[in-house]
């Protein structure tokens, strides 16, 4: 059985149901993935696009985004590199608050998972993430 790549728009049609015919086709596909009839792979970028689109364009609350995406990334027939890091990032995404993007939270989680506690950035949103210290580059350093 070939592995196929799962793109953002399939997940968005399923999650938003803004095109019911496509939503039903996406649901059928995801059910086949869960049962093992189909195998798919997706990427971190797809997950980022889904989170961003749901939050920014559909105004879905973070808690709801978490509850929508978590079961998808847990599908039995879905391959996703870095799944546990994404799961931890989704958990923090709900905890940290609406002023910190999923991308910043993921990057902080990535750094921490590699034993890094400081991030070079001018983005003050990192100041809101526990366990990370933001450092601004200095000319003398």
PEPESUL-V388841 format. One record per pair of residues at least 6 apart in sequence whose ideal C-beta (glycine too) atoms are under 6 Angstrom apart, sorted by the first residue. I is the first residue (numbers start at 0). J is the second residue. Records with the same first field share a line. If there is no record, write none. Layout:
I: J ; J
This chain:
0: 38
2: 38 ; 40
3: 39
4: 40
5: 39 ; 41
7: 45 ; 48 ; 49
9: 25
10: 49
11: 52
12: 18 ; 21 ; 22 ; 25
13: 22 ; 25 ; 26
14: 67
15: 57
16: 22
31: 37
32: 39 ; 74 ; 76 ; 77
33: 74 ; 75
35: 75 ; 76
37: 76
38: 76
39: 77
40: 78
41: 79
46: 85
50: 64 ; 101
53: 59 ; 64
61: 92 ; 93
62: 93
65: 89 ; 93
72: 79 ; 82
84: 108 ; 112
87: 108
88: 104 ; 105 ; 108
91: 104
92: 101 ; 104
95: 104
99: 124 ; 127
103: 124
107: 128 ; 131
110: 118
111: 130
117: 132 ; 134
118: 125 ; 131 ; 133
119: 134 ; 136
120: 133
121: 135
125: 131 ; 133
126: 133
